[in-house]
Structure formats: C-alpha cells, structure tokens
C-alpha cells in the first residue's frame, strides 16, 4: 500500500475558518430580517441553520478526507454519481419555482440544490474519462466530443432552471481539466469559441439577461431597477472604508440590500469589516488555491491530478465570479460565495469537495516506488513485460 502522509491541516484550517466565518457573517447579515420574519421572536433563525449545516459539512469534509480518492475512479462510481446528478437536476422541475427559478428540491424544513453536486460530478467524470483515454487526448471524436456531451447535458439542465452562473463554473472546470490533460491548443480554442457562442446566445435570447447586461454597462442609470442590488452593494463596500463600520453595524443590510446573507454577503463584509476584511477573504481563497493546486500537481497519478485541478478550479472560479459581481466587474448572476453565503447545499458540497482534496494531499509527492506499490498485480505484470 502507498505510504500516506499527514493530512494537509493548513488546507483544513483555511476551509474550516472560511466556513465558520461565513456562519458568523450570515448572522450579522440576517439578524434583522429574521426578527421581521419571526415577528420579533428570534434573530438567530438563519444563523442556527447555517451553523448546523457548517458543522455537518465539516464532519463530512473530515470523513471524506479519510476515503481513498482512487475509489472515485471506479466506473460504477463515476457513472453512478453522474446519473444521480442528472436525475436530481431533472427532479427540480417537479417543484414550484422560487423567484422565477426552479433550482431546489424542497423538503419540510429545508431545500436541496442539485446543481451543487454537478460541481463535483463533472470533475470526477472528466478525470476518469481523460485518464482512461490518455492515449487518445488528441482525438476529437474519442475524447473532446464525449466530454463536451456530458458538459452540455449537465449545463443544459442547469440553464433551464435557469442558472447561468453555475453553468459558467462548469465550463471553466471543463477547460481547466481538459487543458491539464494535455489537449491540443486547436481543440482548446475551438472549445472556448463554442462555449463563448453558447454564452452569447444565452444572453441575446433571454430578455432578463439582456436587461442585466445593459444594467451592468451603466449601473447608476438603472439603480432603481436592474442594478438596484449591485448599487446597494457598492454603497455598502464604499461606506466600509479601510477598517469598516464594525461587526453587525452595517446599514445596507437593513432592508436596503436584497438578500444580504446570500449572494451579496461579500458587500456586508466590506461594509462591516472594510478593506481589511475583504482582502482577508481574497487572501484566504488564494491560500486555498495554492494548497489545492499543490495537492493536485503532486498527486501520485494522472487521475488524482486532473480530479484535484477540476475541484479547486470550481471553488476558486465560483468565488471570483461572486466577488466580481458584487464589485460590478461582471453582470449580476445568482451564484453564492463558497463557504460564506447562506445555503446548506453550497456549504456542505463545497466542504465535501475540500475533503477530496484533503485526501489527495495525503498522497502528494508519492515516489515512483510508492506508485509501483499502488499498482494492481495485472497492471504491474503488464508494465514489467512492456505490454500496453
């Protein structure tokens, strides 16, 4: 068996700190809203839920960190996860819409967002398929089209919800993993061009997305309608200055900024903790990117490397999208800030994804001898005789 190293406790600490910090900020951002919704009974409604989901996610992260990542390379596991994700994405259309979107499977007391699972299902499939077909990476028919087919299938179901933000994250994961697998530049450019065309069509053919795009180009002109949330977020960040107004002392969350505990919680951090608080979050994600990329690049096999790159890309790209929307670098789209925004599905799935990276990190830097020891007897015999 391969000699396992110590778990990357630094990565564990980063993820846990972001998640616990997120629960605290959810309390600050939602306290007054909770009081209003409960008619003055409790200000901790959202905090209790988020804290509970955080504890559950941390426990799941640790448990998954103990599961050998190579188990995800099993064909039954790969297609089982992919099939389950597709079924759950279809199931959301059987539930009532919320704010014009059908993204959740609702149960008494809580709801579940299947598109979050797609952020793990896609990297697992890509890592498995591109490892299995390593010798055919340059073959458009044998590798590119099947992988694109899975991306299009998942992306189409998510777009129908509608959820353009998550679809964009999946596209970024696809490009990163496919590039790391050694794809031809012509295939990468062709894929990027195709994805850009699909994205442009999604904007042009959707009136509400075109409205968001126009509002993004001149947010102050549309501050009363299309850019209201963005403008209120900018007010919050601007008023925070360098050191912030102080924890729980923000004003924009008091029924000015819609859903401050969700997609725009970064604005609440900016108002209450200032530039220092927002930079601390950016630095934390930068450190997580470093540790996650390190675990991927030092993985003992190709599957682990591609899986790690896919998972860390999904987390970081989602964080960049969310922060960019809040500071008006990108048009508004409904996508949470990983670890920090309110939502049980997001926090649990993201921490589970980090759990996979934590297990991968325990094999980082495995020597060639240790790799040999992890091979199956059949593969070892083939390697000794030079058979393919």
N, C-alpha and C positions, 0 to 999 in steps of 0.2 A: 504494500500500500504506500501511497505517496505520503511523505512526511508533511504534516500540516504545521503551518506557522501560527503564531499568535493572531487572534482576530485584530483587525485594524480598529483599535479603540478610539483613535483620533477621529476616524470617519464616523464611528458610532456616536461619539460625543457631539460632533457637528450636527448630525441628523436629529439627535435627541434634543439638543439645545434649540434648534430651529423649531421643532415641533412644540416644545414646552413654551417657548417664547410666543409662538403662534396662538396657543391656548390663552395666554395672558392678554395678548392684544385683541383676541376675539371678545374677551370680557370687556375690555375698555371700549371697543367699538360698538358693542351690542347692548350694554347695560341699560341705557335709557330706552332703547327700542323694546327690550324685554319687559321693562317696567310698564310701558304703554300697552303692550300686547297682553300682559297678565293683569292689567288694571291695578298696578302697584303692589302685586303680591311678591314678585321675585325679580331681581335684576341679574340673576345667575343662570337663566334658562339656557342660553346659547353656550355659556361657559361650561356648565356641567356636561352638556352633550359633547362639546369639543374636547374637553379634558378626558372624558370617558373614552372617546374614540382614539385620542392620543395614547392613552395607557394601553388600549387594546392593540394599537398599531406598533407601539414599542415592544410589546410582548411578542407580536407576530414577527417583527423585524429580527429579534434575537432568535426566535425559533427557526426561522428560515435561514438565518446565518449558520445554523448547525446542519442544514441539508446540503449534501454534496451537489454543487451546481451541475455536475455531469448527468445527474438524473433528468435534467430538462432536455437532454439530447436524445432521449428515447422517443422513437417515432410516435408511439401511442400517446405519450405525454404531450408532445408538440401539437399533434393534430387534435387531441382532446381539449387542450386549452384554447386552441384556435376555434374549434367548433362550438365550445361553450360560450366563447365571447360573441360569436356570430348569433347564436340563439338568443342570448341576453340582449344584444343590440336590436334584434327583431322584436323582442318582448316589450320594449318600451313603448311601442306604438299601440299597445293594448291598454295603456294607462292615460288618464286625462292630461292635457298639456298644462304646463305652468309657465305663465308669461309668454305664451305663444310657442313654447318648445316642449318636445317630448324626449327628455333625456333621462328620466328617472323611472325606476321600478319602485313603486311605493308599497310599504308595509305599515301596519299600525305602529306609530311612534317614530318611524324613520323611513328613509328612502335610500335607494342604491343607484349609482350612476355607472352603467356597464362600460361606457366609453373609457373609463379609467383603466379597466382591465386590458383594453386594447393596447395601452402604452407598454404593457409587459408582454402581451401575447405576440405582438409584431416582432420585437427584438428576438424573442425565443425562436420564432419560426425562421426569421432571416438568418440567424446564427446557425441553426440546424441545417437549413437548406443550402446555404453557401459553403458550409463546411463539407457537407455530403457531396456537393458538386464542385469541389475545389478545382478540379482539372478542367471544368467547363465554364469558368467565370467569364471568359471572353465570348461565349456562345450566346447570342441574343435570344435565340429560341429556347435554349435549355435552362437559362438562369434568369435573365432580365425579365422576360415576359411572365414566367410563373410568379416571380416575386412581386412584380407590378400588379399582377392579377389579385394577389392577396391584399396588397395595399389598396387597390381600387375597391375591392369588395368591402373591406372594413371602412374605408373612407367614405364610400357612397352611403352606407348605412348611417354613419355619424353625420354626414352632411344633410341627410333627410330629417334629422332631429329638429332643427338644424344646429350644427356646431362646427363652424369653420375653423375655430381656434385649435381644437383637438386634432382635426384633420391636418392642419399645417404642422403640428408637432409630429404626427406620424410620418409625414413627408420628410421632415428633417431627419428623423430616425432612419428612414429608408436610405436617404442619400449618404448619411454618415456611415452606416454599416456596409452599404454596397461599395463605397469608396475604400473603406478599410479592408474589404475583402480582396481588393486588387483589380477592380473593374477598369475597363478601358475608358480613357477620357472621352472618347466619342460617345460611348454609352451613357456616361455620367451627364454630359452636356445635353444629349438627346432627352434623357430623363428629366433634367431640370427644365428644359424648354417645354416639355409636355406638361409638367406639373404647373408651370407658370401659366400656360394657356388655359388649363383647367381652372386655376385660381382666378384668372381674369374673367373667364366665362361665368364663374360663380358670382362675381361682383356685378357684371353687366346684366345678368339675367335675374338678379334679385333686387327689387326696388329698395328694401330696407337696408341692404348692404351698400347700395349706391348712395343712399341717404347718409349712412355713416361715413362713407368715404368723403363726400362733399363736406360734411360737418368737420371731418378731420383736417381738411385743407384750410378751413377758416373757422376754428372752434369758437372764437369770440362772436362771430356773426351768427352762429347757431347756438349760443349759450343758453337760450330759453327752451330748446327742444333737443335736437340731435346730439349736441355736445354738452348738455347740462351736467352730466355726471363727470365728464372729463374736466370741465371748467371748475367745478366744485373741488375736484381732486387737486387741481393746480393751486387753487386758493389755499387748500389745506397744507400742501407742501411748502408753498411760499411763506405762509404765516409761521411755519415752524422754525425758519431760520437755521442757524447752526446747531443750537442746543435744544430747540423745541420748546413747546409750551409746558411740558411736564406730563408725566403719565396720567392718563384719564382726564386731562384738562383741555382736550381738543374741542373745538366748537363745531366744525363742519359735520361731524358725525351726529350732531343733534338735529336730525331730520332735514339737513341740507344735502348731504351726500347720500344718495340712494345705496342701500345695501353696503354700508361701510365695513361690515365684518366679512364680506365675501371678496369679490374680485378687486375691490379698490381698498383693501386693508393697508396696502403699501402707503397710500395717501395719509391714513390715520397715523401710521408710524412716522411719516415725515413731519406731520403737524406736532405730534406729542414728543417725539424724540429727536427731531431735527435732522440736519445733515449727518450728524454722527450716527444716529440710529439707522438711517437708510444705507449709509456706507457700510455699517457693520453687517447688514443683511447681504449686501453685494459681496463683501469680503468672505462671508460665511459660504455663500454659493461658490465663490472662486476656490476656496479651500476644498469644498466637496468635489468640485470638478477635478482638482488636482489629485485627490485621493482616489476618486473613481476611475479616472484615466490611468493612473498608475497601476491600479489593480488590473485593469483591462490589458494594458500593454505588457505587464509582467506575468500574464496568465500562462499556465503551462501548455495550453493547446489553443488551436485556432478557434474552436467553438467558444471557449471562455473569453478570448479576446474580443470576438465580434459581439457576444452577448453583453459584455461589460460596456463596450462602446455604445451599443444601442440604448442600454438603460440609462447611462449617465447623460447621453445626448438628450433623451426625452425629458429628464428632470431639468437640466440647465436651460434648454431651449424654451420650455414652458415658463420658467422663471423670467427669462429675458423678455418673452412676449408680454407677460403680465406687467412687468415694470415699465416696459416701453409704452404700453397702452396708458398707464397711469400718468406718465410724464409727457404724453402726447407725441411720442415718436412714431407710433403705429396707430392705425384706426382702432376704435373700440371693438372688442370682441369678448365674449364671455369665457374667460379662462382663468382659473384660480392661481394664486401664488403658492407653489408647492410648500408643504409643511405649515404654512401660516394662515391661509384663507380658511374660513369656516367650511366644513364639509367632511362628513365621515368617510365617504368613498375615497376622496382625494388623499386624506391624511393616511388612511390605512394602506391603500395601494402603494402610495409613494414610499412609505416606510418598509413595506414588503419588498419593493424594488431595491431599496438600500440593503435589505437583508441578503439579497442575492449577491450584491457587490461585496458585502462583508465576507460571505463565504468564499467568493472568488479571491479576495485579498489574502486569505489564509494559504493559498497556493502560489502567491506571487513570487516570482524568482525561482521557481522549481528548476532544479538542474536537469540536464539531459538524462542522467542516471535515474532520477526520480520519475521522469517522463516514461522511461523504459519500464519502470516497475508498475506504472499505471496501465500499461497496455494489456489487452486481453491475450490469452495464450494463442488464439488463432492469428491475431494481428502480429504478435511477436514472431511467430513462425514465418509468416509472410515476409516480414521485414528482414529476417535472417537470410532467407533464400532469395531475396530481391524481387519477390512477386508483388504484383500490384493488385 
